[in-house]
């Protein structure tokens, strides 16, 4: 690491005093009990995320403060105060009660960034139901797979998404009893087999005490993808709120008067933990933009809304960089004081681009669905080593470990040595299981260490550097995509004999999904068939998951035990050495 490239922070870089400056001292003094004391807890004991996020503010002096400011192209901005959010969430909780939904039962939400989604999330948590977010760019197949794995009883979605993605698959989701629809046109919906949410809300009382949940009661179920098999539902309890609060303070440096913008979609874990929960906990106003990425719109929001803290993703930053430096020159960002990014490796150039163009470096941080909250971060007072993810937050014990032959792991003490990134169990938002899959959960741990599946290094100053994934999971535009899910959808096409899916490096979105397929006897490859397969995958999986490229191969390389060697497909695609091919089946 070239020390000249370190971005040294001075007082001038800190436009307000950061929440903490003495890293070593804060780490020493930190305990999770002390962090818990920053929240109120339920009056009768226990803890409930919605109570901490909304109720305690609605009952106090923040009642009339805007919790969310919803922006969209076709309507004026709509502010929703903590008080109003409490009323709406209370009505939603009562709607669930009237439908007979019990504590611990799953409510899926599938919508764009519309106010009703946020109300449904907070109302479900208040009721004690479990929130399972679905990304609105998923196609029918990933939606049905997750609803079934999560045994969803309720789905909250819009009339358009329902008709496009759910209606024809409804009979494949046997546990799904109630579909609550929001009309995208603002009408009353009247689709057979569904209920109109606005009508139910209007008739429901707003008074509803938060469910008596404990830290270990399931609150959130986030699906994440592995290399093989179906997606895994990572279970998080209400106690995760302690991490959300502490990391909002340490890693995002939230102050009470911030205007905060998290660009992540609440269909994914960042958009839930840091787009919904953490800012509410800190009583800050969040900007929620319904629209998709648009360079002028984004600079305009940063400027016009006076955003002070911005949490975004490398793909978005690279898209802004691609549009050049002339556009941002038209805007001013005097209020912006802290920028953070997560989800994929953040190139050093992107960190410096922030400093040159927006006046602030970008602060990378690292976490994953299973950790429930930010674990490693560059915080405002740290010097930044561009390309590094930063240092473990107070309360987080991170290490680089090596796997031993007996199945245990040992901590690598020497700096700059590559190994698996591991976290010592014990932080409150650590996932408590993969739903109905105890075996897969158990495999994530070795003794006290949770093994993240990421390869990384730690330098002599304690900064962590991402190296790559230890598995074949694909990261595209910040979203984890399981190759198996894509391969399965392709194999459902009558022409496909076998499919192997890899992440192909891309300068903007990190990786794109590329599929290799071999055809069944009687089918010949052609441009027409390639396009048909792309269309088939897109229809089933949705734009977020479907492959962008498909190539035909006569056969796919397999191990002798029959597994497709994606690693080899990738090496061949990239012209890299093929590595150990001793397990390759003859002729592959
Ligand atoms: P997810 O569970 O979808 O949030 O994805 C988590 C994965 O994203 C991690 O295990 C990493 O592979 C990757 N990731 C998250 N943050 C970073 C980062 N700052 N740098 C590099 N990779 C990251």
Boltz pocket constraint, residues with backbone or C-beta under 6 A from the ligand:
constraints:
  - pocket:
      binder: B
      contacts: [[A, 224], [A, 269], [A, 270], [A, 341], [A, 342], [A, 343], [A, 344], [A, 345], [A, 346], [A, 364], [A, 365], [A, 366], [A, 367], [A, 368], [A, 369], [A, 370], [A, 389], [A, 452], [A, 453], [A, 454], [A, 466], [A, 468], [A, 469], [A, 475], [A, 478], [A, 479], [A, 480]]
      max_distance: 6.0
